[in-house]
Amino acid sequence: MQGELDVWERGSDMVLAAHFTPVKRGTTTTLETVRFQRPERIDFRLARGPVPHVVESFLLEPAKAGTTLTWQGELGTDFWALGAWWGERVARHWEAAVRRSVAAITVEAERRAHSREYS
């Protein structure tokens, strides 16, 4: 995720980070808190971005074949119909960014699991 994330401040279970997301005309930057409840949960809360409210969580649960990852998120807007219209556009980019992140995480997790099998 190098180049996509810049940690501004770090605590024992939380970071404040700038996240860079490619969009049609460049890159947008959001600022969010990321809280870690190891090993089962990672929570994100938008501090600054294109909409007034975003929270999301990645939940990790043991499964027979490894780990089940569940993503849940909520995006809120203001300004009635105009806000709803804008929120739909932001949601498309947000969900695409989540899909890209999950794909990259999956590749890395599988690489690590595979390397442990042959160590």
VENVENHU-V364914 format. One record per residue. N is the residue number from 1. RES is the residue in one small letter. OMEGA is omega in degrees with one decimal (NA if undefined). Layout:
BEGIN
N,RES,OMEGA
N,RES,OMEGA
END
This chain:
BEGIN
1,m,178.1
2,q,-177.5
3,g,178.7
4,e,-171.0
5,l,176.2
6,d,-179.3
7,v,-179.0
8,w,-178.4
9,e,-174.7
10,r,174.7
11,g,-177.2
12,s,-178.9
13,d,-176.3
14,m,172.4
15,v,169.4
16,l,-172.3
17,a,170.9
18,a,-179.3
19,h,-176.6
20,f,-176.9
21,t,176.9
22,p,175.1
23,v,-174.4
24,k,-175.5
25,r,176.9
26,g,-176.9
27,t,173.9
28,t,-179.5
29,t,172.7
30,t,176.5
31,l,-176.4
32,e,170.8
33,t,177.3
34,v,-178.5
35,r,-177.1
36,f,172.0
37,q,-173.3
38,r,1.9
39,p,-166.5
40,e,-171.1
41,r,171.5
42,i,-178.6
43,d,178.6
44,f,174.5
45,r,-180.0
46,l,174.6
47,a,176.8
48,r,-179.7
49,g,-172.4
50,p,177.0
51,v,-175.7
52,p,-172.7
53,h,170.0
54,v,169.0
55,v,177.3
56,e,-179.5
57,s,168.6
58,f,-179.7
59,l,-178.8
60,l,-179.9
61,e,177.1
62,p,176.8
63,a,-179.6
64,k,-175.4
65,a,179.4
66,g,-176.7
67,t,174.0
68,t,178.7
69,l,177.2
70,t,176.9
71,w,173.1
72,q,-177.2
73,g,-179.6
74,e,179.2
75,l,-179.6
76,g,-179.9
77,t,172.1
78,d,-179.9
79,f,170.4
80,w,-174.0
81,a,178.7
82,l,178.1
83,g,178.0
84,a,178.3
85,w,179.8
86,w,-179.9
87,g,177.4
88,e,179.3
89,r,178.5
90,v,-178.3
91,a,178.6
92,r,-179.9
93,h,179.4
94,w,-178.8
95,e,176.3
96,a,178.1
97,a,177.8
98,v,179.0
99,r,178.9
100,r,179.4
101,s,179.8
102,v,178.3
103,a,179.5
104,a,178.4
105,i,179.6
106,t,179.2
107,v,-178.2
108,e,179.3
109,a,179.2
110,e,177.4
111,r,180.0
112,r,178.7
113,a,179.9
114,h,-178.9
115,s,177.4
116,r,179.5
117,e,-175.3
118,y,179.8
119,s,NA
END
